[in-house]
Amino acid sequence: MSWFLFALISTLGWGCADLFYKKGTDENDRYSHLKIAVWVGLVMGVCSIALLPLSESGFSLSALLTNAVKYSPASIGYIVSMVIGYAGLRYLELSIVSPVQNASGALSMLAMLVFFIARGRISDITEAYSVLDLCGTVLIVAGVIALAIVEQRLASAEKELAPEERKYRFGALALLFPLLYCVFDTIGTAADGIILDEETGLGLGEIDVLILYGLTFLLAGLAAWIYMWIRTGKPYNPFARTEKYKGIAAGCEEFGQVFYVYAMAAKPLLAAPMIASYCIVSVILSRIALKEKLKASQYACVISVIVGIVCLGISEGLSEA
């Protein structure tokens, strides 16, 4: 399977995860984002433990600790960004949150580009990527950033509406959640691209990265569970029937994560912005499943991203022909 197919599957998986994150979010529950973190940590932790025998560097305690330190910039960036993103879903519609926070795909691509150029990899990059790759990437990045700008303007415009008519419980201030997500996710994605790169990476394979990220998130989820127990005086039961959407979202998250790792290991500069466009899947699903209305400008951004993905697909097909 090519990096493009891996990236496409990851995009669809994470777009579905966003939908179920929103459906599993309770606006009136101050611990809703932590409960989602518990579920994601549980699913990723179980998958990581199952993958331990396949680890390329062995699964001794010393090897795990050494690799955990190597991977900490990516894992910490991801976990912080995701928990912030879960919190933002309490205050904003999914069609608003996802595009703004996933501008990180463009920023992480630029960060990786600067790193690879600094390491003398510019010739490898220009030889590996075609004009179609460049056009597709530009269309995707432009579409995602334009969508984020549109959503920010919509949020700002609602300041003049009566409180009961607003979609945003805290107005444009609520956009701090997806913006902070964007910052930390940029750190995580750029670190992943650098760590997984075959020539300049840190020697961690795809399976090792999945294990380390999953185990780290398991610890974060356990910390969230203990914190809620201390604060509320009773343990949170993630297996209650009311929590089913959180579990489905966590499953979709891990599904997308598996394919994301392999796509990033192959072509990080193209995979990062393409996978970040899963916000387009989120926007479409929010329109279908959550009945969130979209404007013409939003549809234009969606079309731009779709055309960009098609360009990347055509380029990949031509390179394999």
N, C-alpha and C positions, 0 to 999 in steps of 0.2 A: 504493500500500500504506500502511496506517495504522501509527502508532507501535506499536500493540498487536501487530500481526502481526510487525513487525520485532523487537520484544522477545521474542515467543514463539519465533521462529526462533533468535535469539541464545541464549535459555535452553536450547533443545534442543541447539544446537551445542556450547555450553560444558559441558553435562552429559555429552555423549559424549566431549569432550576429557578431562574428569576421569577417565572410565573408562580411557581409553587411557594417560593419564599414570600411573595406578596399575599397569596391566599392563606398562608400559615401565620401571617403577622396580625397581631391584635393591637389596634391603635391605642387601646385603653390599658394595655399590659406593659408596665414599665420594664419588665424583664423579658419581653418578647424576643429581643435580639439575642439575649444570652441563652434562651431556650433553643433558638435555632443553632447557635454555636455548639451547644451540647450535642444536638443531633448530628451535625456535620462532623464533630470530633469523634463521635461514636462510630459512624459509618467509615470514615477515613481510617480510624484506628484499627478497626476490624480488618479492613482490606490490607493495611500495612503489615499487620501481624501475619496474615495469610501469605504475603509476598516475601517475608523474611528468608525462607529457604532459597529464594531465587536471587538474593542479593549478590551483586558482582564483587563486593569487597568483603564478604563474610558478614555474619550477623552476631559477632561477639560484642560484648558491652563496650570494649575499648574502641572497636571500629565504629560502632554507632555514635559514640560520643565525639570522636574525631570528625566524622562526616557531618554530624549535627552542627558543629561549630562552623564548618565550611559552608553549610547551607543556611545558616542562621539569617543572613541578610534577606534572602528570598522568603523564607518561611515567616519571619517576623513581619515583613512588609505585607505579605498576603493576609495573614491572620488579622492584623490590625485593620487593614482595609476592609476585609469582609465583615467583621463585627460592626464597623462604622456603617457599612452599607446596609446591614440588617436593621440597624437603628433608624436609618433614614427612611426605610420603608414604612415606618409608623406615621410619618408626616407628609410624605409625597406619594403621588401616584407612580406606578411602575414605569409608565411611559416617560416620566420626568427623570426619575432616579437613574435608570440604566444608561441613557445616552450621555448624561453629564459625567458620570463616574468612569465610563469607558473611553473617554478621551485619552485615558492612560495608554491605550494602544499606540497612539501616535507619539506620545512623549517617550515611552519606553523604547520605541524604534529609534528615535533620535539619540537617546542615551546610549544604546548599543552601537549605533553607527559611529558616534564619537569615540567610544572605547575601541572598536575594531580598527578605526583609522589610526588611533594613537598607537596601536600595536602593530602597525604596518600591514594591515589586511586590506587596504583599499583596492589593490589590484585584484585580489580574489573576489571581492564583492562585485566589482564592475564586470568581471567575466562571468559570474554566476547568474546575474539578473538581467533579463531582457527588457526591451522597451515596453512590452506588454505588462511585465511585472511592475515596472515603474508607473505606468498609466493606471493599472488596477489599484496599486497601493495609494496613489494620489487620490483617486476617486473614493476609496474607502475612508481614508483619513479625512478628506474634505467633507464627506457625508456625515461622519460621526461627529466631527467638531461643529459643523453647521447645525446638526440636530441639538447638540448641547447648548449652542447659542440661542436657538429658537426656544428651547425649554426655559432657559434663564430669563428671556424676555417675557415669556408667558407668566412666569412666577412674579416678576417685578410688576407687571401690569395689574396683577390682582391686588396690589396694595390699595387700589381705589375702590374695590368692592367691599360690600358689607361682610363682616366676619363669617356669617353663616353661608355666604355664597362662595367662599374661597375653597379651592382644592387643597391649599397649603395651610396647615394649621398655624405655622409660624412664618408665613409669607416667604419672601426670598431668602430670609435667614436660614430656612430649612435646607437651602442648597449647600450649606456648609458641609452637610453629611456626604453627599456625593462628591463634592470637591476634595474633601479630605481623603475619601476613598481613592480618588484619582491619584493623589500624591503618593500614598503608600502603595497602591497597586503598581504605579510606575516603577517604584523601587524594586518590588518583588519580581515583576516581569523582566525588567532589564537585568536583574541579578540572575534570573533563570536562564536567559539567553546567553549570558556570559559563562555561567557555570556549566551549561550543557554543551557549549561549543566544543567541537572535537579538537581544535588546535589550541585555543586559548583557555579552555575550561579547567576545572579543578579536579578532573579525573572521576567525576561522579556520573554513573550511567543512569538511564531512564528509570530503571527499577529502584535504584538507590534513592533517587529524588522522590519517587512516589512514597517510598517507605518513610523517609525522613519527614516529609511534609505531613504525612498522615499521622505519624507518632507525635509530632509537635502539636498538631491540631487536637489530637486526643488529650494531651496534657492541658491545652487551653480550654477544651470543653469540660474537662474534669474540674479545672479551677473555677469555671463559670458555674458549674453545678454546686460546688461547695459554697461559693459566694452567695448564691441564691438561698441555699439551705440556712446559712447563717443569718441572712437578712430577713427571710420570711418565717423562719422557725420550723419549716417542714421541707422534706426533700422533694425535688421536682421529679415527676414521673413522665419520662419522654414517651412511654408506650401507651399513654392514655389515648382514647379514640379521637379526642379533640386535637391531638398533635400529629395526625396522619400526614397533613400537608408538609410539615417540617421534615418528616422522614422521607417523603417522596423527593422533596427538594434536595436533601442531602445525598440521596442516591443519584440524582441527575448531576449534582455537583462532582461527585467522585467519578462518574462515567465520563464527563467532559474532561476531568483532570487527567485521566489516563491518556487520552488521545492528544491533549494539549502538550504533555511532556514530550511525546514522540515528534510532534510537529515542530516544537521549539528546538529540539535537538537537531533537526534536519535543516531548517531555514528560519532562524529566529527573526530576521529582519522583515520577512514577508508574513510569517505566521502570527507575530504579535498584533499588528493592526487588523489582520483578517479576523482573528479570534475575538478581538475586542469588539468587533462588529456584531457580536451576539446580541448587543443591545437592540439591533434591528429585529431579531427574532422576538425579543422581549416586547418591543413596541407593537409588532404585529399580533402577538398572542394577547397582549393587553387589550387590543382593539376587539379581538374575537371573543376572548373568554371573560374579560373584566368589563367589557363595554365602554372602555375609555375612548373618547372621541379624539380623532386626529385632524389636524389642519392640513391644507394643501402644502404648506412649507415643510411639514413633517414628512408627507408622502414623497416630496421631491428628494429629501435627504435619504429616505429608504431606497428609492430608485437608484441614486448615485452609488450607494454601497453595494446594491445587488449587481449593478453593471461592473463595478470594480472586482467583485468576486468572480464574475463570469470571465473577466479579462485574465485573472490569475489562473482560472481553470483552463482556459484555452492555451495559455502559455505553458502550463504544466503538461498538457496533452501534446503540444507540439514538441516539447523537449524529450518526451518519452517515445515519440513516433520514430 
